[in-house]
Amino acid sequence: MSTKQHLSAVDGRADASCHRVVGGAHLVGSVPRDSAAEVIETCTHHLGAHLAAIPDGETGNRLDWTTFQAVHVFHPNPALETVSQPASFAENPNAWRPSDLEEDAWIFRVRDGVGMPHFDSLGYVETAVESYEVFKELRAQGIVRRDVRFQVSLPAPQSAVSWWFHDPDDADRVNAAYTLAMADEVRRLCDAIPHDDLTIQWDACWETVVFDQLFDWAPSGDPMERIAMQTPVISMGIPDEVVVGYHFCYGSMHDEHFVEPTDLSRCVGLSNFVVNNSGRRIEFVHMPVPIDRDDDAFYAPLRDLRIGGCGVYLGLVHYEDGGEGAKRRIEVAQRYLPHFGVAAECGFGRMDPADVVPLLVAHSEAADSLSTP
């Protein structure tokens, strides 16, 4: 079985409903390089044979993930009031990245008298179109394989909003408005990029960690009810030819998780939910794996996956122990899910740029180990 066939089978059984194969390795999104061209060329050179889609690296303002939305979408919106901002921003408008999520963070509220705020462009489509032109040029030069798609990673709505709104009522109203805005953003994205050339990945961090009660400003009630409200809205209008997946995330603000998962049960439960409640096909899900987890207990929940032909990427590749460490974790994981692809825990955006190439090489070595004659 080749690496590109691995993810068309779950629990060892080929599934004819999986209408497209996905790669033996996956890149979550961000890569600390200066341009989309540099990201695509570097990743293709070291890992291209294993990739079904390649991102533009979320370079520039997007490298700090949804802080991009805080400063460029929420801060200037007339319906919102900026309650707090990073101390450095007052002296330098380019120094808008917060050092944490409480003491030195962007915090907003809905202005008095405003019912539901409105958001126009969120800024993702324009950047994606620019990067797609770079992608096409590199493909025309033969650097990118012709069967590789262009990947756009987008935050699931609560992951774009909930860090920055600490009043639960405000958070619910802004999440509802942002969900509608994101659905429109995706519509415009699909109008701008050919459907058979596009992969969309939903990045769901808040949606993954909110269950651990880490943030005292999180709205009360069952988090799944809010996840259920946004899940079909953002995906059901995406044309069938577009590949859609989910990255479940435990955070990497300082290149560390907000909380370490005890096992894969949370990611399995979320995977089962989004695959069966998105209103359209979900092609892949990505689950992070900490470097020290090579024990059976961590992977055993994979037996509870109910996702049909949807592919799975396990984020078990770490630059600290490279391909050999990944192979050790692969061996344990395959006891519970015979076929999957490999990835890192999260995007590379917050890591030391010098570690990017070793990590890509580790991806390739791990993906090679999945291949069978």
CORWO-V19080 format. One record per residue. N is the residue number from 0. D_FIRST is the distance of its C-alpha to the first C-alpha in Angstrom with 1 decimal. Layout:
N;D_FIRST
N;D_FIRST
This chain:
0;0.0
1;3.8
2;6.7
3;8.2
4;6.1
5;6.7
6;10.3
7;10.5
8;10.5
9;13.4
10;14.5
11;11.4
12;12.4
13;11.2
14;14.3
15;15.7
16;18.1
17;15.8
18;17.0
19;15.5
20;12.3
21;13.2
22;12.3
23;10.8
24;14.5
25;17.7
26;21.3
27;23.8
28;26.6
29;29.5
30;29.7
31;33.1
32;33.7
33;36.6
34;35.1
35;32.2
36;31.9
37;31.7
38;29.0
39;26.8
40;27.3
41;26.8
42;23.6
43;22.1
44;23.2
45;21.6
46;18.5
47;18.2
48;14.9
49;13.3
50;15.8
51;15.9
52;19.6
53;22.3
54;25.7
55;29.0
56;29.6
57;32.4
58;34.9
59;38.6
60;40.0
61;36.7
62;35.6
63;37.6
64;35.7
65;38.1
66;41.2
67;40.9
68;41.8
69;44.6
70;46.5
71;45.8
72;45.7
73;47.6
74;50.2
75;51.7
76;51.6
77;55.2
78;54.3
79;53.2
80;55.3
81;53.9
82;55.0
83;53.6
84;51.9
85;50.8
86;54.0
87;53.0
88;52.6
89;56.4
90;57.0
91;54.0
92;52.3
93;49.2
94;48.9
95;47.6
96;44.8
97;45.8
98;45.7
99;45.0
100;45.0
101;48.5
102;51.1
103;50.1
104;48.1
105;48.4
106;49.8
107;51.0
108;52.9
109;53.7
110;57.2
111;59.9
112;60.4
113;56.9
114;55.1
115;51.6
116;50.7
117;49.1
118;46.4
119;45.9
120;43.2
121;41.1
122;40.3
123;36.6
124;36.6
125;38.8
126;36.8
127;33.5
128;35.1
129;36.3
130;32.9
131;31.2
132;33.6
133;32.5
134;28.8
135;29.6
136;31.6
137;29.0
138;26.5
139;29.3
140;29.6
141;26.0
142;25.4
143;23.1
144;20.3
145;21.5
146;18.6
147;19.3
148;21.6
149;24.7
150;24.7
151;28.0
152;28.4
153;31.4
154;33.1
155;33.3
156;37.0
157;38.1
158;36.4
159;38.5
160;41.7
161;42.2
162;42.6
163;45.6
164;47.5
165;49.1
166;51.2
167;49.2
168;51.0
169;50.4
170;46.7
171;46.3
172;48.2
173;46.3
174;42.9
175;43.8
176;45.1
177;42.1
178;39.6
179;41.4
180;41.5
181;37.8
182;37.1
183;39.3
184;37.7
185;34.3
186;36.0
187;37.4
188;34.2
189;32.5
190;35.6
191;35.2
192;31.6
193;29.7
194;27.6
195;24.5
196;24.7
197;25.3
198;23.5
199;26.0
200;25.4
201;28.1
202;29.1
203;30.6
204;32.5
205;35.8
206;34.1
207;32.2
208;35.0
209;38.0
210;37.5
211;38.4
212;41.9
213;41.9
214;44.1
215;47.5
216;47.8
217;44.8
218;46.1
219;46.8
220;45.1
221;41.6
222;39.2
223;36.9
224;39.7
225;39.6
226;35.8
227;36.1
228;38.7
229;36.6
230;33.1
231;33.6
232;36.2
233;34.0
234;30.9
235;32.1
236;33.6
237;30.5
238;29.5
239;26.4
240;24.8
241;24.9
242;21.9
243;23.5
244;22.5
245;24.4
246;24.8
247;26.7
248;28.9
249;31.4
250;33.2
251;33.5
252;37.1
253;37.9
254;34.3
255;34.6
256;33.7
257;36.6
258;35.6
259;32.9
260;30.9
261;31.5
262;28.1
263;25.5
264;27.7
265;29.3
266;26.1
267;24.7
268;28.0
269;28.1
270;24.6
271;25.5
272;28.7
273;27.6
274;24.8
275;27.3
276;30.4
277;29.7
278;30.8
279;27.6
280;23.8
281;22.4
282;18.9
283;18.4
284;20.4
285;20.8
286;22.4
287;24.1
288;24.0
289;27.1
290;26.7
291;28.5
292;26.4
293;24.3
294;25.9
295;24.6
296;27.2
297;25.9
298;22.4
299;23.6
300;24.5
301;20.9
302;21.3
303;23.8
304;21.7
305;22.6
306;20.8
307;19.0
308;16.1
309;17.2
310;14.7
311;15.8
312;16.4
313;18.1
314;20.7
315;20.7
316;21.0
317;24.6
318;26.3
319;28.6
320;26.1
321;23.4
322;19.9
323;21.0
324;22.4
325;19.4
326;17.2
327;20.0
328;19.8
329;16.0
330;16.5
331;19.2
332;17.6
333;14.5
334;17.3
335;18.1
336;15.1
337;11.7
338;9.8
339;11.7
340;12.4
341;15.3
342;18.8
343;22.3
344;24.7
345;26.6
346;27.6
347;28.9
348;32.3
349;34.5
350;33.1
351;34.7
352;33.7
353;33.4
354;30.5
355;28.3
356;26.8
357;26.1
358;24.3
359;22.2
360;21.4
361;20.5
362;18.1
363;16.3
364;16.3
365;15.0
366;12.1
367;11.4
368;11.4
369;8.6
370;6.1
371;5.1
372;6.1
